[in-house]
Amino acid sequence: MPLPRPRGADDFTAPEFAATERRILDALRGTTAVTTA
């Protein structure tokens, strides 16, 4: 889900951002398959 711009500090602590960040980091580490919605 794209986040609106400009992004503020609150956007980086939002649950949606954290979930996206986790999926990206897991994919980079090779610990999970990359899926698209």
Backbone bond lengths (Angstrom), bond angles and torsions (degrees), N, CA, C in turn:
res aa  C-N    CA-C-N  psi(-1)  N-CA   C-N-CA  omega(-1)  CA-C   N-CA-C  phi
1 M - - - 1.440 - - 1.532 109.06 -
2 P 1.304 117.29 119.93 1.465 119.51 179.02 1.528 111.61 -66.84
3 L 1.290 115.26 139.58 1.461 120.65 175.99 1.516 108.47 -94.14
4 P 1.330 117.38 144.94 1.464 120.07 -179.88 1.533 111.23 -66.16
5 R 1.302 114.68 155.92 1.466 120.96 175.91 1.506 108.82 -117.08
6 P 1.284 120.82 148.69 1.462 125.70 -3.76 1.520 110.78 -71.50
7 R 1.308 115.08 152.51 1.458 120.87 -179.09 1.518 109.44 -94.33
8 G 1.306 114.54 136.68 1.458 120.54 177.13 1.516 110.51 -103.25
9 A 1.307 116.89 175.71 1.460 122.12 -179.23 1.523 111.53 -58.25
10 D 1.328 117.72 -35.46 1.462 120.87 -179.42 1.523 111.76 -64.30
11 D 1.323 117.76 -30.39 1.461 120.89 179.96 1.527 111.48 -64.22
12 F 1.325 117.56 -33.04 1.455 121.19 -177.16 1.521 113.13 -79.55
13 T 1.327 117.28 -10.59 1.459 120.56 176.68 1.529 111.40 -109.28
14 A 1.324 117.05 3.30 1.460 121.30 179.72 1.529 109.79 -69.92
15 P 1.330 117.66 145.56 1.465 120.67 179.46 1.531 112.81 -57.28
16 E 1.322 117.42 -35.61 1.469 120.20 179.94 1.521 110.83 -64.89
17 F 1.318 117.06 -39.74 1.463 120.71 178.68 1.520 109.90 -66.04
18 A 1.320 116.96 -45.40 1.461 121.18 -179.49 1.523 111.09 -60.77
19 A 1.331 117.51 -40.41 1.463 121.04 179.73 1.523 110.75 -66.10
20 T 1.317 116.74 -41.93 1.458 120.43 178.56 1.522 110.64 -65.49
21 E 1.321 116.13 -43.66 1.460 120.63 178.49 1.532 110.79 -59.85
22 R 1.324 116.91 -43.12 1.465 121.10 -179.86 1.528 110.51 -62.48
23 R 1.346 117.43 -44.28 1.467 120.33 179.15 1.523 111.43 -61.40
24 I 1.318 116.80 -41.44 1.467 120.48 179.79 1.526 110.79 -65.88
25 L 1.328 116.69 -47.17 1.463 119.91 -179.46 1.523 111.67 -63.91
26 D 1.328 117.45 -41.03 1.462 120.36 177.45 1.526 111.00 -62.08
27 A 1.330 116.95 -41.13 1.458 120.61 179.31 1.525 110.76 -65.02
28 L 1.314 117.05 -41.13 1.463 120.35 179.33 1.522 111.81 -65.94
29 R 1.312 115.81 -33.67 1.468 120.51 178.85 1.530 111.81 -80.55
30 G 1.322 116.46 -12.28 1.449 120.56 -179.66 1.519 112.88 77.19
31 T 1.329 118.08 23.38 1.456 120.10 -177.28 1.510 112.39 -94.74
32 T 1.313 118.09 -4.93 1.457 120.81 179.85 1.514 109.17 -152.38
33 A 1.290 115.88 155.52 1.460 120.45 176.35 1.519 109.34 -76.48
34 V 1.297 115.44 145.40 1.461 120.50 176.48 1.510 108.31 -83.68
35 T 1.329 116.08 125.80 1.462 120.50 177.78 1.516 108.47 -124.19
36 T 1.315 114.78 151.95 1.450 119.49 176.85 1.518 108.40 -121.02
37 A 1.297 114.92 147.95 1.470 120.03 -178.45 1.499 110.69 -85.06
